[in-house]
Amino acid sequence: MTDSKGRLLGRVRRVGIGLAATAALLALFRAGASAWGQSRLRDYRDATRAEWDAERARILERSRPAGEGAAQEDCGASYARTASIQLDVHPEWVKRALEAGPGAPLSPELAAEIERRRPEIDAFRQTARCSRYELPDDSAWIDYGPIHPVWHANRAVLVQGRWLEAKGDTRGALDRYLTVAKVGADLSAGSAIAGLIGIHDAERAYRRAAALVAGAPRLPAAELAELDRALEERGRHLPRLADVLRRERLRLRQMAMRLSDGGPLPEEELRPLAWSTGARALTTVLPMAAVFGHALPPLDAQLRAAEQMALGAQRDSSQVTRFQEVAADSLAADVTGLGAMLDAEHLQRTARRDCALRASYLLARAAVQAERAYADGGYPEALRALPQDPCGTGPLVYERSPGGDGYTLSSVGENGTVDGPRAAGGAAGDSDDIVVTRQGSDVL
């Protein structure tokens, strides 16, 4: 009996020693993995320090008052204090208004709602004119806080432009569309979702402006010259998908820059990693430092690859389809602010909208050029050289109306052929063509 108890106690001691040794080895392993993770984070931070500092310098430069408010020293307007303008009408009426052709009337209910909301819309337009970008000390990108108030307010300005357009107020409508385009560019300096919304808003604004310039009675030469200068200024800050993806990399960099050498990792920042099955499995045996140090550099590289594809698509629209190459890794979608935006189909749609934004902007510039050429007596010879179609394989297409002073300007899309116009300002159909048409020679 005594021998049996002694053997049992010996086994218990050996098991205890084994468990203690295993725990010590596991603790040593976790400490080593944590040190390795911290080391990788330090290497990542050091490798990206120059790019980080350069990006901060660019954003700080843009943090000055913009637009008309630049001359107002006391202009303290901020998108962060924007109140959401929720139009109290059926969403379908708004959708129809935004998809209607130039000059189409709004529903009476929507027109009345826009008139009722005029003070709020005017206040937002003033904010947009003298907006100040906000750069928190620990952030590498602009953060406006909740994006929906800015989005809803900007959409209300766009609908107000449609309302003025339907009333025949061409100047007022163009002013609203330029405001919407500026806010879209401002949003592109923010988070990923803000950047994608900014691309969409700016594309709609330039498309409507292009259609209105060609579809309304001709503007005086002085106003056309002023509009041309305003468009040129807006063109310096067109929102781009590549910028959206670059700022997602900045968000990851910002997380790494917050970490002090050997300091604790903010687990609330790293929790999105757990959405990935592989990462969840790693967190059961490894500290967060090791998981983060393992996942962050490859994720940065993946977003960098997507950014390069977006830049390539700006030069060659056929590269849009390559976005499916960066959409397979669910970890990238989960840990970044893009979420479902890294779905291949969605990225391809966004990339096409990115090129449609640039095409709409160029069509607006070309329409103004055509109107100025008509006013100067140089029409149509002044339109022989048009810029490259961002969505096509050649330049924008210009056709003069037979026997008249009208014209058609087109972006013919990826297939390079006119396969059915999608009017500027109109609804998207099966065709990716964007067409701007001047029917006659009415003079304002």
C-alpha beads as a LAMMPS data file, in Angstrom:
LAMMPS data file: protein, C-alpha beads

444 atoms
443 bonds

1 atom types
1 bond types

-500.0 500.0 xlo xhi
-500.0 500.0 ylo yhi
-500.0 500.0 zlo zhi

Masses

1 110.0

Atoms # bond

1 1 1 0.000 0.000 0.000
2 1 1 2.807 2.340 0.927
3 1 1 4.715 1.448 -2.248
4 1 1 1.562 2.053 -4.299
5 1 1 1.047 5.475 -2.728
6 1 1 4.685 6.317 -3.260
7 1 1 4.504 5.383 -6.929
8 1 1 1.334 7.463 -7.304
9 1 1 2.941 10.474 -5.647
10 1 1 5.984 10.049 -7.868
11 1 1 3.801 10.048 -10.951
12 1 1 1.970 13.140 -9.725
13 1 1 5.307 14.877 -9.133
14 1 1 6.559 13.941 -12.584
15 1 1 3.317 15.128 -14.173
16 1 1 3.530 18.352 -12.188
17 1 1 7.144 18.872 -13.204
18 1 1 6.201 18.140 -16.812
19 1 1 3.309 20.566 -16.719
20 1 1 5.484 23.216 -15.100
21 1 1 8.174 22.677 -17.721
22 1 1 5.561 22.828 -20.481
23 1 1 4.129 26.023 -19.033
24 1 1 7.613 27.497 -18.772
25 1 1 8.388 26.519 -22.346
26 1 1 5.045 27.934 -23.494
27 1 1 5.687 31.161 -21.603
28 1 1 9.179 31.313 -23.101
29 1 1 7.726 30.615 -26.539
30 1 1 5.055 33.289 -26.128
31 1 1 7.648 35.775 -24.861
32 1 1 9.867 34.989 -27.825
33 1 1 6.929 35.258 -30.229
34 1 1 5.934 38.554 -28.647
35 1 1 9.487 39.872 -28.988
36 1 1 9.551 38.667 -32.594
37 1 1 6.220 40.367 -33.274
38 1 1 7.400 43.595 -31.683
39 1 1 10.609 43.382 -33.698
40 1 1 8.647 42.991 -36.936
41 1 1 6.479 45.937 -35.967
42 1 1 9.566 48.054 -35.302
43 1 1 11.037 47.055 -38.662
44 1 1 7.736 47.832 -40.360
45 1 1 7.498 51.185 -38.621
46 1 1 11.075 52.129 -39.445
47 1 1 10.678 51.051 -43.069
48 1 1 7.594 53.192 -43.541
49 1 1 8.656 56.207 -41.460
50 1 1 9.706 58.275 -44.483
51 1 1 6.465 57.608 -46.351
52 1 1 4.492 58.290 -43.187
53 1 1 6.198 61.643 -42.621
54 1 1 5.790 62.650 -46.278
55 1 1 2.081 61.849 -46.201
56 1 1 1.577 63.800 -42.987
57 1 1 3.338 66.787 -44.546
58 1 1 1.023 66.642 -47.562
59 1 1 -2.074 66.452 -45.379
60 1 1 -0.866 69.259 -43.142
61 1 1 -0.398 71.375 -46.253
62 1 1 -4.004 70.651 -47.227
63 1 1 -5.168 71.395 -43.690
64 1 1 -5.305 75.096 -44.471
65 1 1 -8.628 76.742 -45.264
66 1 1 -9.750 75.900 -48.775
67 1 1 -11.699 77.605 -51.525
68 1 1 -13.350 80.969 -50.965
69 1 1 -12.779 80.722 -47.240
70 1 1 -9.008 80.836 -47.654
71 1 1 -9.180 84.624 -47.423
72 1 1 -11.308 84.527 -44.272
73 1 1 -9.012 84.317 -41.267
74 1 1 -11.916 83.791 -38.898
75 1 1 -13.473 81.032 -40.979
76 1 1 -13.818 78.154 -38.556
77 1 1 -16.237 75.965 -40.478
78 1 1 -15.764 72.245 -40.030
79 1 1 -17.314 69.176 -41.588
80 1 1 -17.221 67.614 -38.130
81 1 1 -20.044 69.967 -37.109
82 1 1 -22.168 69.264 -40.172
83 1 1 -25.780 68.470 -39.357
84 1 1 -27.311 65.660 -41.382
85 1 1 -29.902 66.906 -43.876
86 1 1 -32.322 64.016 -44.166
87 1 1 -34.748 64.816 -46.979
88 1 1 -38.209 63.919 -45.711
89 1 1 -39.390 62.363 -48.978
90 1 1 -39.501 58.896 -50.476
91 1 1 -35.960 57.801 -51.479
92 1 1 -37.245 56.782 -54.906
93 1 1 -38.081 60.432 -55.697
94 1 1 -34.489 61.408 -54.895
95 1 1 -33.160 58.546 -57.015
96 1 1 -35.310 59.560 -59.975
97 1 1 -34.256 63.197 -59.634
98 1 1 -30.574 62.283 -59.708
99 1 1 -30.994 59.989 -62.713
100 1 1 -33.199 62.293 -64.796
101 1 1 -31.917 64.035 -67.899
102 1 1 -30.992 67.732 -68.016
103 1 1 -33.868 70.083 -67.214
104 1 1 -36.310 67.348 -66.169
105 1 1 -38.733 68.604 -63.480
106 1 1 -38.663 67.356 -59.902
107 1 1 -41.690 65.904 -58.193
108 1 1 -43.710 68.625 -56.398
109 1 1 -43.072 66.952 -53.042
110 1 1 -39.297 66.894 -53.560
111 1 1 -39.241 70.495 -54.823
112 1 1 -41.159 71.621 -51.719
113 1 1 -38.766 69.710 -49.440
114 1 1 -35.716 71.312 -51.075
115 1 1 -37.259 74.763 -50.617
116 1 1 -37.979 73.986 -46.950
117 1 1 -34.393 72.835 -46.379
118 1 1 -32.800 75.789 -48.139
119 1 1 -31.307 77.402 -44.948
120 1 1 -29.636 74.133 -43.921
121 1 1 -28.318 73.518 -47.428
122 1 1 -26.956 77.068 -47.654
123 1 1 -25.192 76.614 -44.308
124 1 1 -23.572 73.422 -45.548
125 1 1 -22.475 75.127 -48.764
126 1 1 -20.765 77.807 -46.659
127 1 1 -19.027 75.063 -44.693
128 1 1 -17.831 73.504 -47.944
129 1 1 -16.532 76.846 -49.213
130 1 1 -14.330 77.497 -46.176
131 1 1 -13.858 74.003 -44.808
132 1 1 -10.854 73.187 -42.668
133 1 1 -9.386 69.726 -42.769
134 1 1 -8.862 68.203 -39.351
135 1 1 -5.674 66.360 -38.523
136 1 1 -5.519 64.746 -35.068
137 1 1 -1.987 64.482 -33.735
138 1 1 -2.001 60.688 -33.759
139 1 1 -3.615 60.268 -37.165
140 1 1 -2.192 60.046 -40.675
141 1 1 -5.443 60.752 -42.420
142 1 1 -8.338 63.139 -42.087
143 1 1 -11.119 61.882 -39.848
144 1 1 -14.395 63.775 -39.990
145 1 1 -16.069 61.466 -37.503
146 1 1 -19.420 60.079 -38.658
147 1 1 -19.495 60.316 -42.432
148 1 1 -23.238 60.072 -42.961
149 1 1 -24.089 63.711 -42.067
150 1 1 -21.668 64.962 -44.739
151 1 1 -22.931 62.422 -47.259
152 1 1 -26.606 63.291 -46.708
153 1 1 -25.918 67.030 -46.793
154 1 1 -23.915 66.736 -50.012
155 1 1 -26.681 64.724 -51.638
156 1 1 -29.169 67.445 -50.653
157 1 1 -26.951 70.015 -52.419
158 1 1 -26.916 67.797 -55.512
159 1 1 -30.714 67.553 -55.493
160 1 1 -30.927 71.327 -55.010
161 1 1 -28.784 71.681 -58.129
162 1 1 -31.275 69.533 -60.005
163 1 1 -34.107 71.708 -58.671
164 1 1 -32.398 74.898 -59.875
165 1 1 -31.620 73.231 -63.187
166 1 1 -35.313 72.398 -63.652
167 1 1 -36.182 76.037 -62.873
168 1 1 -33.786 77.242 -65.564
169 1 1 -31.192 78.642 -63.123
170 1 1 -28.107 77.324 -64.915
171 1 1 -25.632 79.394 -62.916
172 1 1 -27.080 78.316 -59.571
173 1 1 -27.154 74.656 -60.595
174 1 1 -23.524 74.710 -61.754
175 1 1 -22.502 76.341 -58.472
176 1 1 -24.159 73.472 -56.563
177 1 1 -22.510 70.833 -58.723
178 1 1 -19.083 72.375 -58.160
179 1 1 -19.794 72.382 -54.416
180 1 1 -20.694 68.689 -54.523
181 1 1 -17.487 67.945 -56.448
182 1 1 -15.377 69.843 -53.888
183 1 1 -16.958 68.000 -50.966
184 1 1 -16.339 64.726 -52.808
185 1 1 -12.658 65.625 -53.097
186 1 1 -12.593 66.612 -49.411
187 1 1 -14.105 63.267 -48.452
188 1 1 -11.420 61.442 -50.407
189 1 1 -8.889 62.634 -47.818
190 1 1 -10.779 60.724 -45.138
191 1 1 -11.426 57.079 -44.378
192 1 1 -11.873 54.384 -47.014
193 1 1 -15.659 54.540 -47.015
194 1 1 -15.512 58.355 -47.135
195 1 1 -13.187 58.167 -50.119
196 1 1 -15.480 55.819 -52.020
197 1 1 -18.470 58.067 -51.289
198 1 1 -16.402 61.042 -52.448
199 1 1 -15.623 59.327 -55.768
200 1 1 -19.321 58.606 -56.308
201 1 1 -20.463 62.131 -55.419
202 1 1 -17.827 63.837 -57.564
203 1 1 -18.622 61.610 -60.538
204 1 1 -22.310 62.509 -60.322
205 1 1 -21.517 66.205 -59.984
206 1 1 -19.205 66.401 -63.010
207 1 1 -21.565 64.305 -65.095
208 1 1 -24.456 66.629 -64.344
209 1 1 -22.293 69.704 -64.925
210 1 1 -21.196 68.369 -68.320
211 1 1 -24.783 67.667 -69.332
212 1 1 -25.970 71.083 -68.135
213 1 1 -23.236 73.069 -69.889
214 1 1 -24.180 71.424 -73.179
215 1 1 -27.909 71.184 -72.549
216 1 1 -28.737 74.670 -71.269
217 1 1 -28.870 77.937 -73.227
218 1 1 -25.352 79.120 -73.917
219 1 1 -23.626 81.054 -71.147
220 1 1 -21.812 84.364 -71.744
221 1 1 -18.095 84.131 -72.525
222 1 1 -17.023 85.636 -69.181
223 1 1 -19.005 83.065 -67.203
224 1 1 -17.638 80.235 -69.327
225 1 1 -14.102 81.442 -68.625
226 1 1 -14.821 81.539 -64.877
227 1 1 -16.359 78.060 -65.010
228 1 1 -13.322 76.769 -66.893
229 1 1 -11.016 78.156 -64.183
230 1 1 -13.150 76.596 -61.443
231 1 1 -13.077 73.203 -63.167
232 1 1 -9.321 73.451 -63.626
233 1 1 -8.936 74.090 -59.891
234 1 1 -11.196 71.158 -58.997
235 1 1 -9.224 68.909 -61.328
236 1 1 -6.133 69.247 -59.154
237 1 1 -7.847 67.281 -56.374
238 1 1 -9.935 64.639 -58.122
239 1 1 -10.663 61.780 -55.689
240 1 1 -9.070 58.525 -56.848
241 1 1 -9.379 54.889 -55.839
242 1 1 -5.584 54.625 -55.522
243 1 1 -5.689 57.350 -52.853
244 1 1 -8.425 55.486 -50.977
245 1 1 -6.314 52.327 -50.890
246 1 1 -3.175 54.259 -49.914
247 1 1 -4.989 55.770 -46.945
248 1 1 -6.002 52.310 -45.781
249 1 1 -2.317 51.483 -45.650
250 1 1 -1.849 54.696 -43.689
251 1 1 -4.439 53.497 -41.203
252 1 1 -2.399 50.362 -40.595
253 1 1 0.748 52.447 -40.318
254 1 1 -0.989 54.722 -37.850
255 1 1 -1.721 51.690 -35.678
256 1 1 1.924 50.647 -35.782
257 1 1 3.176 54.162 -35.041
258 1 1 1.143 54.272 -31.843
259 1 1 3.057 51.342 -30.424
260 1 1 6.010 52.185 -28.231
261 1 1 8.987 49.839 -28.253
262 1 1 8.146 46.985 -25.940
263 1 1 4.937 48.671 -24.848
264 1 1 1.533 47.016 -24.605
265 1 1 -0.437 46.498 -27.779
266 1 1 -3.942 48.030 -27.870
267 1 1 -6.044 44.917 -28.264
268 1 1 -9.138 46.923 -29.201
269 1 1 -7.218 48.010 -32.311
270 1 1 -6.230 44.436 -33.121
271 1 1 -9.537 42.708 -32.474
272 1 1 -10.555 42.776 -36.163
273 1 1 -7.796 40.242 -36.791
274 1 1 -9.871 37.699 -34.895
275 1 1 -12.532 37.772 -37.614
276 1 1 -10.217 35.688 -39.746
277 1 1 -10.307 31.980 -38.848
278 1 1 -6.551 31.688 -39.188
279 1 1 -5.939 34.683 -36.969
280 1 1 -8.415 33.431 -34.377
281 1 1 -6.518 30.157 -34.221
282 1 1 -3.240 32.013 -33.793
283 1 1 -4.572 34.081 -30.905
284 1 1 -5.253 30.914 -28.912
285 1 1 -1.556 30.066 -28.743
286 1 1 0.238 33.332 -29.500
287 1 1 0.122 36.808 -27.962
288 1 1 -1.426 39.609 -29.975
289 1 1 1.999 41.096 -30.645
290 1 1 3.035 38.017 -32.570
291 1 1 -0.241 37.861 -34.483
292 1 1 -0.066 41.533 -35.378
293 1 1 3.603 41.384 -36.331
294 1 1 2.871 38.399 -38.554
295 1 1 -0.245 39.805 -40.254
296 1 1 0.526 43.492 -40.714
297 1 1 3.394 43.530 -43.269
298 1 1 1.712 41.081 -45.705
299 1 1 -1.545 43.005 -45.383
300 1 1 0.278 46.235 -46.122
301 1 1 1.815 44.580 -49.184
302 1 1 -1.601 43.404 -50.356
303 1 1 -3.087 46.882 -50.105
304 1 1 -0.009 48.272 -51.840
305 1 1 -0.617 45.826 -54.695
306 1 1 -4.244 46.959 -54.938
307 1 1 -3.079 50.579 -54.962
308 1 1 -0.670 49.844 -57.813
309 1 1 -3.480 48.160 -59.749
310 1 1 -5.623 51.244 -59.273
311 1 1 -2.789 53.417 -60.568
312 1 1 -2.365 51.047 -63.502
313 1 1 -6.070 51.246 -64.279
314 1 1 -5.746 55.040 -64.467
315 1 1 -3.354 54.510 -67.376
316 1 1 -5.003 51.438 -68.907
317 1 1 -8.706 50.820 -68.289
318 1 1 -8.333 47.126 -69.201
319 1 1 -6.483 46.592 -65.907
320 1 1 -9.708 47.119 -63.966
321 1 1 -10.377 43.366 -64.028
322 1 1 -7.124 42.683 -62.153
323 1 1 -8.737 43.763 -58.909
324 1 1 -10.009 40.240 -58.400
325 1 1 -6.395 39.324 -57.604
326 1 1 -6.483 41.252 -54.326
327 1 1 -9.924 40.179 -53.131
328 1 1 -9.311 36.578 -52.091
329 1 1 -7.853 37.176 -48.624
330 1 1 -10.684 37.693 -46.135
331 1 1 -8.176 38.965 -43.572
332 1 1 -7.563 42.044 -45.710
333 1 1 -11.274 42.791 -45.817
334 1 1 -11.715 42.268 -42.096
335 1 1 -8.790 44.178 -40.653
336 1 1 -9.034 47.209 -42.938
337 1 1 -11.860 49.712 -43.076
338 1 1 -12.774 48.460 -46.538
339 1 1 -14.715 45.414 -45.370
340 1 1 -16.773 44.129 -48.270
341 1 1 -15.162 46.758 -50.498
342 1 1 -12.368 44.263 -51.202
343 1 1 -14.865 41.925 -52.816
344 1 1 -13.628 41.463 -56.394
345 1 1 -16.885 42.464 -58.072
346 1 1 -17.312 45.538 -55.888
347 1 1 -13.724 46.648 -56.439
348 1 1 -14.166 46.322 -60.193
349 1 1 -17.336 48.441 -60.066
350 1 1 -15.514 51.012 -57.959
351 1 1 -12.561 51.030 -60.353
352 1 1 -14.937 51.618 -63.260
353 1 1 -16.539 54.475 -61.350
354 1 1 -13.053 55.834 -60.723
355 1 1 -12.459 56.035 -64.473
356 1 1 -16.020 57.318 -65.047
357 1 1 -15.270 60.184 -62.643
358 1 1 -12.230 61.216 -64.650
359 1 1 -14.137 60.822 -67.930
360 1 1 -17.036 62.931 -66.633
361 1 1 -14.614 65.616 -65.482
362 1 1 -12.881 65.690 -68.881
363 1 1 -16.239 65.815 -70.672
364 1 1 -17.250 68.791 -68.530
365 1 1 -13.993 70.542 -69.454
366 1 1 -14.497 69.643 -73.137
367 1 1 -18.088 70.922 -73.109
368 1 1 -16.911 74.239 -71.658
369 1 1 -14.145 74.312 -74.277
370 1 1 -16.725 73.789 -77.031
371 1 1 -18.941 76.567 -75.667
372 1 1 -15.988 78.954 -75.364
373 1 1 -14.870 78.103 -78.896
374 1 1 -18.363 78.911 -80.162
375 1 1 -18.342 82.239 -78.313
376 1 1 -14.866 83.102 -79.665
377 1 1 -15.687 82.139 -83.232
378 1 1 -13.180 79.285 -83.232
379 1 1 -15.765 76.496 -83.288
380 1 1 -15.397 73.673 -84.307
381 1 1 -11.705 73.789 -85.260
382 1 1 -10.697 74.313 -81.615
383 1 1 -11.930 70.815 -80.707
384 1 1 -9.734 68.752 -82.989
385 1 1 -7.483 67.585 -80.124
386 1 1 -9.300 66.050 -77.161
387 1 1 -7.746 64.300 -74.150
388 1 1 -7.410 60.547 -73.784
389 1 1 -10.603 58.792 -72.699
390 1 1 -9.817 57.354 -69.223
391 1 1 -12.328 54.551 -69.816
392 1 1 -11.472 53.828 -73.447
393 1 1 -8.674 53.026 -75.843
394 1 1 -8.459 56.386 -77.597
395 1 1 -9.338 60.039 -77.111
396 1 1 -12.769 61.342 -76.205
397 1 1 -15.038 61.332 -79.245
398 1 1 -16.294 64.611 -80.729
399 1 1 -18.908 64.727 -83.485
400 1 1 -20.431 67.870 -84.933
401 1 1 -24.144 67.807 -85.707
402 1 1 -24.714 67.734 -89.495
403 1 1 -25.624 71.186 -90.787
404 1 1 -25.829 72.824 -87.370
405 1 1 -23.980 74.195 -84.364
406 1 1 -24.705 71.233 -82.115
407 1 1 -22.223 68.535 -81.168
408 1 1 -21.814 65.268 -79.310
409 1 1 -18.989 64.528 -76.878
410 1 1 -18.572 60.917 -75.787
411 1 1 -16.575 58.603 -73.578
412 1 1 -17.107 55.271 -75.310
413 1 1 -15.988 52.988 -72.484
414 1 1 -13.863 49.865 -72.364
415 1 1 -14.975 48.377 -75.681
416 1 1 -14.060 51.505 -77.632
417 1 1 -17.353 51.566 -79.531
418 1 1 -20.548 53.568 -79.262
419 1 1 -22.944 50.836 -78.174
420 1 1 -25.768 52.927 -76.803
421 1 1 -25.456 56.227 -74.989
422 1 1 -25.773 56.588 -71.263
423 1 1 -26.517 60.284 -71.067
424 1 1 -24.431 62.362 -68.719
425 1 1 -26.554 62.800 -65.637
426 1 1 -28.670 59.800 -66.547
427 1 1 -29.089 56.317 -65.145
428 1 1 -26.469 53.648 -65.675
429 1 1 -27.599 50.986 -68.095
430 1 1 -25.829 48.116 -69.818
431 1 1 -23.643 50.548 -71.761
432 1 1 -20.657 52.254 -70.179
433 1 1 -20.768 55.123 -72.674
434 1 1 -21.124 58.693 -71.359
435 1 1 -22.570 61.110 -73.893
436 1 1 -22.946 64.909 -73.756
437 1 1 -25.037 66.510 -76.496
438 1 1 -25.568 70.122 -77.607
439 1 1 -28.789 70.154 -79.599
440 1 1 -28.851 73.717 -80.899
441 1 1 -27.401 77.183 -80.691
442 1 1 -29.635 78.943 -78.169
443 1 1 -27.875 81.865 -76.513
444 1 1 -28.502 82.881 -72.890

Bonds

1 1 1 2
2 1 2 3
3 1 3 4
4 1 4 5
5 1 5 6
6 1 6 7
7 1 7 8
8 1 8 9
9 1 9 10
10 1 10 11
11 1 11 12
12 1 12 13
13 1 13 14
14 1 14 15
15 1 15 16
16 1 16 17
17 1 17 18
18 1 18 19
19 1 19 20
20 1 20 21
21 1 21 22
22 1 22 23
23 1 23 24
24 1 24 25
25 1 25 26
26 1 26 27
27 1 27 28
28 1 28 29
29 1 29 30
30 1 30 31
31 1 31 32
32 1 32 33
33 1 33 34
34 1 34 35
35 1 35 36
36 1 36 37
37 1 37 38
38 1 38 39
39 1 39 40
40 1 40 41
41 1 41 42
42 1 42 43
43 1 43 44
44 1 44 45
45 1 45 46
46 1 46 47
47 1 47 48
48 1 48 49
49 1 49 50
50 1 50 51
51 1 51 52
52 1 52 53
53 1 53 54
54 1 54 55
55 1 55 56
56 1 56 57
57 1 57 58
58 1 58 59
59 1 59 60
60 1 60 61
61 1 61 62
62 1 62 63
63 1 63 64
64 1 64 65
65 1 65 66
66 1 66 67
67 1 67 68
68 1 68 69
69 1 69 70
70 1 70 71
71 1 71 72
72 1 72 73
73 1 73 74
74 1 74 75
75 1 75 76
76 1 76 77
77 1 77 78
78 1 78 79
79 1 79 80
80 1 80 81
81 1 81 82
82 1 82 83
83 1 83 84
84 1 84 85
85 1 85 86
86 1 86 87
87 1 87 88
88 1 88 89
89 1 89 90
90 1 90 91
91 1 91 92
92 1 92 93
93 1 93 94
94 1 94 95
95 1 95 96
96 1 96 97
97 1 97 98
98 1 98 99
99 1 99 100
100 1 100 101
101 1 101 102
102 1 102 103
103 1 103 104
104 1 104 105
105 1 105 106
106 1 106 107
107 1 107 108
108 1 108 109
109 1 109 110
110 1 110 111
111 1 111 112
112 1 112 113
113 1 113 114
114 1 114 115
115 1 115 116
116 1 116 117
117 1 117 118
118 1 118 119
119 1 119 120
120 1 120 121
121 1 121 122
122 1 122 123
123 1 123 124
124 1 124 125
125 1 125 126
126 1 126 127
127 1 127 128
128 1 128 129
129 1 129 130
130 1 130 131
131 1 131 132
132 1 132 133
133 1 133 134
134 1 134 135
135 1 135 136
136 1 136 137
137 1 137 138
138 1 138 139
139 1 139 140
140 1 140 141
141 1 141 142
142 1 142 143
143 1 143 144
144 1 144 145
145 1 145 146
146 1 146 147
147 1 147 148
148 1 148 149
149 1 149 150
150 1 150 151
151 1 151 152
152 1 152 153
153 1 153 154
154 1 154 155
155 1 155 156
156 1 156 157
157 1 157 158
158 1 158 159
159 1 159 160
160 1 160 161
161 1 161 162
162 1 162 163
163 1 163 164
164 1 164 165
165 1 165 166
166 1 166 167
167 1 167 168
168 1 168 169
169 1 169 170
170 1 170 171
171 1 171 172
172 1 172 173
173 1 173 174
174 1 174 175
175 1 175 176
176 1 176 177
177 1 177 178
178 1 178 179
179 1 179 180
180 1 180 181
181 1 181 182
182 1 182 183
183 1 183 184
184 1 184 185
185 1 185 186
186 1 186 187
187 1 187 188
188 1 188 189
189 1 189 190
190 1 190 191
191 1 191 192
192 1 192 193
193 1 193 194
194 1 194 195
195 1 195 196
196 1 196 197
197 1 197 198
198 1 198 199
199 1 199 200
200 1 200 201
201 1 201 202
202 1 202 203
203 1 203 204
204 1 204 205
205 1 205 206
206 1 206 207
207 1 207 208
208 1 208 209
209 1 209 210
210 1 210 211
211 1 211 212
212 1 212 213
213 1 213 214
214 1 214 215
215 1 215 216
216 1 216 217
217 1 217 218
218 1 218 219
219 1 219 220
220 1 220 221
221 1 221 222
222 1 222 223
223 1 223 224
224 1 224 225
225 1 225 226
226 1 226 227
227 1 227 228
228 1 228 229
229 1 229 230
230 1 230 231
231 1 231 232
232 1 232 233
233 1 233 234
234 1 234 235
235 1 235 236
236 1 236 237
237 1 237 238
238 1 238 239
239 1 239 240
240 1 240 241
241 1 241 242
242 1 242 243
243 1 243 244
244 1 244 245
245 1 245 246
246 1 246 247
247 1 247 248
248 1 248 249
249 1 249 250
250 1 250 251
251 1 251 252
252 1 252 253
253 1 253 254
254 1 254 255
255 1 255 256
256 1 256 257
257 1 257 258
258 1 258 259
259 1 259 260
260 1 260 261
261 1 261 262
262 1 262 263
263 1 263 264
264 1 264 265
265 1 265 266
266 1 266 267
267 1 267 268
268 1 268 269
269 1 269 270
270 1 270 271
271 1 271 272
272 1 272 273
273 1 273 274
274 1 274 275
275 1 275 276
276 1 276 277
277 1 277 278
278 1 278 279
279 1 279 280
280 1 280 281
281 1 281 282
282 1 282 283
283 1 283 284
284 1 284 285
285 1 285 286
286 1 286 287
287 1 287 288
288 1 288 289
289 1 289 290
290 1 290 291
291 1 291 292
292 1 292 293
293 1 293 294
294 1 294 295
295 1 295 296
296 1 296 297
297 1 297 298
298 1 298 299
299 1 299 300
300 1 300 301
301 1 301 302
302 1 302 303
303 1 303 304
304 1 304 305
305 1 305 306
306 1 306 307
307 1 307 308
308 1 308 309
309 1 309 310
310 1 310 311
311 1 311 312
312 1 312 313
313 1 313 314
314 1 314 315
315 1 315 316
316 1 316 317
317 1 317 318
318 1 318 319
319 1 319 320
320 1 320 321
321 1 321 322
322 1 322 323
323 1 323 324
324 1 324 325
325 1 325 326
326 1 326 327
327 1 327 328
328 1 328 329
329 1 329 330
330 1 330 331
331 1 331 332
332 1 332 333
333 1 333 334
334 1 334 335
335 1 335 336
336 1 336 337
337 1 337 338
338 1 338 339
339 1 339 340
340 1 340 341
341 1 341 342
342 1 342 343
343 1 343 344
344 1 344 345
345 1 345 346
346 1 346 347
347 1 347 348
348 1 348 349
349 1 349 350
350 1 350 351
351 1 351 352
352 1 352 353
353 1 353 354
354 1 354 355
355 1 355 356
356 1 356 357
357 1 357 358
358 1 358 359
359 1 359 360
360 1 360 361
361 1 361 362
362 1 362 363
363 1 363 364
364 1 364 365
365 1 365 366
366 1 366 367
367 1 367 368
368 1 368 369
369 1 369 370
370 1 370 371
371 1 371 372
372 1 372 373
373 1 373 374
374 1 374 375
375 1 375 376
376 1 376 377
377 1 377 378
378 1 378 379
379 1 379 380
380 1 380 381
381 1 381 382
382 1 382 383
383 1 383 384
384 1 384 385
385 1 385 386
386 1 386 387
387 1 387 388
388 1 388 389
389 1 389 390
390 1 390 391
391 1 391 392
392 1 392 393
393 1 393 394
394 1 394 395
395 1 395 396
396 1 396 397
397 1 397 398
398 1 398 399
399 1 399 400
400 1 400 401
401 1 401 402
402 1 402 403
403 1 403 404
404 1 404 405
405 1 405 406
406 1 406 407
407 1 407 408
408 1 408 409
409 1 409 410
410 1 410 411
411 1 411 412
412 1 412 413
413 1 413 414
414 1 414 415
415 1 415 416
416 1 416 417
417 1 417 418
418 1 418 419
419 1 419 420
420 1 420 421
421 1 421 422
422 1 422 423
423 1 423 424
424 1 424 425
425 1 425 426
426 1 426 427
427 1 427 428
428 1 428 429
429 1 429 430
430 1 430 431
431 1 431 432
432 1 432 433
433 1 433 434
434 1 434 435
435 1 435 436
436 1 436 437
437 1 437 438
438 1 438 439
439 1 439 440
440 1 440 441
441 1 441 442
442 1 442 443
443 1 443 444
